[in-house]
Amino acid sequence: MSVGTQAVTLEREGAIGVVRLKRSHGNAINDDLVEGLVTTLNEVEADPEIRGVLLASSGKIFCPGLDLQELLPLDRTAMERFMLRFSAAVLTLYTHPKPVVAAMHGHALAGGCILGLCADWRVLARGALIGLNEVKIGVPLPFGVALIVRDAVPRSHLTQVALLGRNFSDEGAVAAGVADELAEAAAVEDTARTRLAEFVAKDATSFAVTKRYMRSPVVERIRGSNRLLLPEWLDCWFSPGTRERIGAIVAELKEKGKGEGMGKGS
């Protein structure tokens, strides 16, 4: 059975809850997807029959990041509201007490990579790209995201991932810490289910408490400073150079999307 919003659905498969991104426009992150993700994750947490979460998506890619076409026209107040909601969604995923395995069957870029980094395990399709390209267009990682990245990525690769904004694939993605396991595209979800079964076999309470202990230093810092540092992020988002670069990307995406009916995202 599948329930949820149009952008995010919940499919119950016994003890597994499949939280699936199903938004058109390539699963680019907008208000609908953010709201759907929070609502669905909260539903999963409240359901005692669900022991583990498979984070998956439909379409050709996993998630391309923020919906730049939709967000570019927003004024500062509206963008601040969106970023607060997006940050809340990221934190909801990062602090979920049940095991979360991300099945990334296609590209996971920018915000898509962030969603993956919030999971407990990431299975990436061979040939798919994953990375954080924010700095390339003049947008810093939000404070909370930067902390999650620093906690998830090996120190030896932090500069490449966060500051150089490189994309990775295959064994390079595993070495960089943005993926844990590789599979052929057609086998990504089955591989993720196998790994999730290993998590689910553990004592649920012990798992949840240990995960909370491990992530609590990051979570406490995010909750303490994320809102205070958001104005600095917004200053960068609305700087002339960044606006010009984002505008050029949006124009290119619109041109590509004329014959495809999509093309949003970063």
GIDANOR-V395430 format. One record per run of one state. SS is the DSSP state (hx for helix, st for strand, lp for the rest). FROM is the first residue (numbers start at 1). LEN is the number of residues. If there is no record, write none. Layout:
ss=SS from=FROM len=LEN
ss=SS from=FROM len=LEN
//
This chain:
ss=lp from=1 len=1
ss=st from=2 len=3
ss=lp from=5 len=3
ss=st from=8 len=6
ss=lp from=14 len=2
ss=st from=16 len=6
ss=lp from=22 len=3
ss=hx from=25 len=3
ss=lp from=28 len=1
ss=st from=29 len=1
ss=lp from=30 len=1
ss=hx from=31 len=16
ss=lp from=47 len=5
ss=st from=52 len=6
ss=lp from=58 len=5
ss=st from=63 len=1
ss=lp from=64 len=2
ss=st from=66 len=1
ss=lp from=67 len=1
ss=hx from=68 len=4
ss=lp from=72 len=4
ss=hx from=76 len=19
ss=lp from=95 len=4
ss=st from=99 len=6
ss=lp from=105 len=3
ss=st from=108 len=2
ss=lp from=110 len=1
ss=hx from=111 len=7
ss=lp from=118 len=3
ss=st from=121 len=5
ss=lp from=126 len=4
ss=st from=130 len=2
ss=lp from=132 len=2
ss=hx from=134 len=4
ss=lp from=138 len=5
ss=hx from=143 len=10
ss=lp from=153 len=2
ss=hx from=155 len=9
ss=lp from=164 len=3
ss=st from=167 len=2
ss=lp from=169 len=1
ss=hx from=170 len=6
ss=lp from=176 len=5
ss=st from=181 len=3
ss=lp from=184 len=1
ss=hx from=185 len=16
ss=lp from=201 len=3
ss=hx from=204 len=34
ss=lp from=238 len=2
ss=hx from=240 len=18
ss=lp from=258 len=9
//
